[in-house]
Amino acid sequence: MSISLSKIPSVDLLRGFVAVGRRMSITLAAGDLFLTQSAVSRQIHGLETALGVKLFERTHRAIRFTPEGEQLFVAADSAIQQLQDALGALEDNIRRRPVTITASIGFVGLWLLPRLGLFQAEHPEIEVRISANNQIVDLRKEGLDIAIRFGEERIMPLGASRLFGETVFPVAHPSLGMKRLDRPELIEQSTLLEFEGDSSFAWQWSNWLESQGWTGVKPKGILRFNLYDQLIHAAVAGQGIALGKGQIIGPMLADGRLIALPTPLPGPSSNKVYYLIQRDSPASSQAQTLIDWIRTEARVTDSAPA
């Protein structure tokens, strides 16, 4: 006959009983449970008192089950083992759960993915899932751990941390044969790649031309893009002159896929920054590892010459 759930003794008492039964030693059981011998002895005494029966017979040098103790141990040991197995599987699932990061399509394609291989080589045990999305989303509702967003520093949400800013300047593929963008005739002979995904002052070619005193100068052609990574890929393909984000396209400048085109006068500057938002504080250990790595890489990006 079963008893009601409310009459089952405390799990702590049963855990102490099973630990002693497995070892047949209070000393060894105490070591397994990271408790003192006296604490384990109290657990056994508490269980015996709750049940109203003796569970162990104690001699000077050893202990052994009473018939009632042996009967309880068979059931309790099996139940505790099943609980251990279930909790172990749950911990494994939690450890294997991917860390999910959301960021703009351009940031993912041009900054994150070229570096992510280094992170995976250092931390092969951490699975990363990327959600490339230009929309602002609710991290908790969407089950996301980390977000990288872009905007003016003054409107950063509470808890956000700055990664790096942006420096905007003209860039082109070496095949276009340009070293500088220092004459209006070069504009008239060129196709300009226009980014329509950001209406900021620094991202409008008309403002750049005005800053050089070239108002009214018409380019040979204009190609417009709503995604920044597509614009940069077009520039790398030699399709025209783009306005580049120095912090994002650094590797392309370093390996010569793109070259910076200095202008006679400074162009418009940007006041926008990339910042990181984490869903949980503190974050899980795996998410924190990825956050720390992103911040380290961002510091390198922020300190590099734009």
C-alpha positions in Angstrom: 0.0 0.0 0.0 1.3 3.4 -0.9 1.4 6.4 1.4 0.5 10.0 0.5 3.1 12.2 -1.0 3.0 14.5 2.0 4.3 11.6 4.2 7.4 10.9 2.2 10.5 11.9 4.2 12.7 14.7 3.1 14.9 14.1 0.0 17.9 15.2 2.1 17.3 12.4 4.5 16.8 9.8 1.8 19.9 11.1 0.0 22.0 10.7 3.1 20.5 7.2 3.7 21.3 6.1 0.1 24.9 7.5 0.3 25.6 5.5 3.4 23.9 2.4 2.0 26.1 2.6 -1.2 29.3 2.9 0.8 28.3 1.1 4.0 30.4 3.8 5.7 29.3 7.1 7.2 32.8 8.5 6.7 32.8 7.8 3.0 29.2 8.9 2.5 30.0 12.2 4.2 32.9 12.7 1.7 30.5 12.0 -1.2 28.0 14.5 0.1 30.6 17.2 1.1 29.1 17.0 4.7 30.6 16.2 8.1 30.2 12.7 9.6 28.0 14.1 12.3 25.7 15.8 9.7 25.2 12.5 7.9 24.6 10.6 11.2 21.9 13.2 12.0 20.3 12.5 8.6 20.1 8.8 9.3 18.8 9.3 12.8 16.2 11.8 11.4 15.0 9.3 8.8 14.8 6.5 11.4 12.8 8.7 13.7 10.4 9.7 10.8 9.8 6.1 9.8 9.8 4.7 13.3 12.2 1.9 12.4 15.9 1.1 12.6 17.6 1.1 9.3 21.2 0.2 10.2 22.7 -2.0 12.9 25.8 -0.4 14.2 28.9 -2.3 15.4 32.2 -0.9 16.7 33.8 -1.1 13.2 31.0 -1.4 10.7 27.3 -1.0 9.9 24.9 -3.2 8.1 21.3 -3.0 7.0 18.4 -4.1 9.1 15.8 -6.0 7.1 13.7 -2.8 7.0 16.7 -0.8 5.9 17.6 -3.2 3.1 14.0 -3.2 1.8 14.0 0.7 1.8 17.5 0.9 0.2 16.5 -1.2 -2.8 13.7 1.2 -3.6 15.4 4.4 -2.5 18.7 3.7 -4.4 16.8 3.0 -7.6 14.7 6.2 -7.2 17.8 8.4 -6.4 19.7 6.8 -9.4 16.8 7.7 -11.7 16.8 11.2 -10.4 20.6 11.5 -10.9 20.3 10.3 -14.4 17.4 12.7 -15.2 19.2 15.7 -13.7 22.4 14.7 -15.5 20.7 14.6 -18.8 19.1 18.0 -18.1 22.4 19.5 -17.3 23.9 18.1 -20.5 21.0 19.7 -22.5 21.6 23.0 -20.8 25.3 22.9 -21.5 24.7 22.0 -25.2 22.0 24.7 -25.7 23.4 27.1 -28.3 24.1 30.7 -27.4 22.0 32.8 -29.7 23.1 36.2 -31.0 21.1 38.6 -33.1 22.7 41.4 -35.1 22.2 43.3 -38.3 22.8 41.5 -41.6 25.8 43.7 -42.4 27.4 43.3 -39.0 27.0 39.6 -39.1 28.4 39.2 -42.7 31.2 41.7 -42.5 32.4 41.8 -38.9 31.2 38.8 -36.9 31.5 35.8 -39.4 35.0 36.6 -40.5 36.1 36.4 -36.8 33.8 33.7 -35.5 36.1 30.8 -36.6 38.7 32.0 -34.1 36.1 31.8 -31.3 35.0 28.3 -32.4 38.6 27.1 -32.4 39.1 28.4 -28.9 35.7 27.2 -27.6 34.6 24.1 -29.6 32.2 23.2 -26.8 30.1 26.3 -27.3 27.4 26.1 -30.0 26.5 29.5 -31.5 23.3 30.3 -33.3 23.2 33.6 -35.3 20.0 35.4 -36.1 20.9 38.1 -38.8 18.1 40.6 -38.4 17.8 44.3 -38.9 14.7 44.6 -36.7 14.6 45.4 -33.0 13.3 42.3 -31.2 12.5 41.3 -27.6 15.4 39.1 -26.5 13.5 37.2 -23.8 10.4 36.7 -26.0 12.4 35.4 -28.9 14.8 33.3 -26.8 17.9 35.3 -27.7 20.9 35.7 -25.5 22.8 38.6 -27.1 22.0 41.5 -29.4 24.3 43.8 -31.3 22.6 47.0 -32.2 23.6 50.2 -33.9 22.5 53.8 -33.2 23.4 57.1 -31.4 25.1 56.6 -28.1 22.7 58.9 -26.3 19.8 56.5 -27.0 21.5 53.3 -25.9 19.1 51.2 -23.8 19.8 50.6 -20.1 22.4 48.0 -19.6 23.9 48.3 -23.1 27.7 48.4 -23.5 29.5 50.3 -26.2 31.6 48.2 -28.6 32.9 50.7 -31.2 31.9 53.6 -33.3 32.1 54.1 -37.0 34.2 56.2 -39.3 32.8 56.8 -42.8 34.9 57.5 -45.9 35.0 56.6 -49.7 36.4 53.3 -50.7 36.8 51.4 -54.0 38.4 48.3 -55.5 42.0 48.8 -56.8 40.8 47.9 -60.3 39.1 51.3 -60.6 42.6 52.8 -60.7 42.0 55.5 -58.1 44.3 56.5 -55.3 42.4 59.6 -54.1 39.0 61.1 -54.7 40.3 64.7 -55.1 38.7 66.0 -58.3 35.0 66.4 -59.2 35.8 64.9 -62.6 36.4 61.5 -60.9 32.8 61.6 -59.6 31.5 62.4 -63.1 33.4 59.4 -64.5 32.3 57.0 -61.7 29.3 55.0 -60.4 28.4 55.8 -56.8 27.1 53.0 -54.6 24.4 54.5 -52.4 23.3 52.9 -49.1 19.6 53.5 -48.5 19.4 51.5 -45.3 20.6 54.4 -43.2 19.3 57.9 -43.6 22.1 59.4 -41.4 23.8 62.6 -42.7 27.2 60.8 -43.0 25.7 58.2 -45.3 24.4 60.4 -48.1 26.6 60.9 -51.1 25.0 64.3 -51.7 26.3 65.5 -48.3 29.8 64.2 -49.1 29.9 66.0 -52.4 28.7 69.2 -50.7 31.4 68.9 -48.1 34.0 69.0 -50.9 32.4 71.9 -52.6 31.1 69.7 -55.4 27.4 70.4 -55.1 25.6 69.7 -58.4 28.3 67.3 -59.7 26.6 64.3 -61.3 28.1 60.8 -61.2 28.1 58.6 -64.3 25.6 56.3 -62.5 24.2 55.4 -59.1 23.5 51.9 -57.7 21.3 51.8 -54.6 21.3 49.1 -51.9 19.2 48.6 -48.8 21.7 46.1 -47.3 25.2 47.3 -46.4 26.9 44.0 -47.0 25.6 43.9 -50.5 26.9 47.4 -51.1 30.4 46.4 -49.9 30.4 43.2 -52.0 29.5 45.4 -55.0 32.4 47.7 -54.2 34.8 44.7 -53.9 33.5 43.6 -57.3 34.7 46.9 -58.8 31.1 48.2 -59.5 31.7 51.6 -58.1 32.7 53.9 -55.2 31.2 53.2 -51.8 31.1 54.9 -48.5 32.8 52.5 -46.2 32.6 51.9 -42.4 36.2 51.7 -41.5 35.6 49.6 -38.4 33.6 47.0 -40.3 35.7 46.7 -43.5 39.1 46.8 -41.8 40.1 43.3 -43.0 39.2 44.3 -46.6 41.4 47.4 -46.4 44.2 45.4 -44.8 44.3 42.7 -47.6 43.8 45.2 -50.4 40.3 44.1 -51.5 39.3 47.8 -50.9 41.4 50.9 -50.7 40.5 54.2 -48.9 40.1 57.2 -51.2 41.2 60.4 -49.3 39.2 63.6 -50.1 40.6 67.1 -50.1 38.4 68.1 -47.1 37.0 66.0 -44.2 33.6 64.6 -45.0 30.6 64.2 -42.7 31.2 62.4 -39.5 29.0 59.8 -37.8 27.8 59.8 -34.2 26.5 56.3 -34.2 28.0 53.3 -32.3 27.6 49.6 -32.1 26.5 48.3 -28.7 25.9 45.0 -27.0 22.8 44.0 -25.0 22.6 40.8 -23.0 19.4 39.2 -22.0 20.4 38.0 -18.6 22.6 39.6 -16.0 24.5 37.6 -15.0 24.6 35.7 -18.3 25.0 31.9 -18.5 28.7 30.8 -18.5 28.6 30.0 -22.2 26.9 33.3 -23.1 29.3 35.2 -20.9 32.3 33.6 -22.7 30.9 34.7 -26.1 30.2 38.2 -24.7 33.7 38.5 -23.3 35.2 37.4 -26.7 33.1 39.9 -28.6 34.1 42.8 -26.3 37.8 41.8 -26.7 37.5 41.8 -30.5 35.6 45.0 -30.4 38.4 46.7 -28.4 40.8 45.7 -31.1 38.5 47.1 -33.8 38.0 50.3 -31.8 41.7 50.9 -31.3 42.7 50.2 -34.9 43.3 53.2 -37.2 40.1 53.9 -39.1 
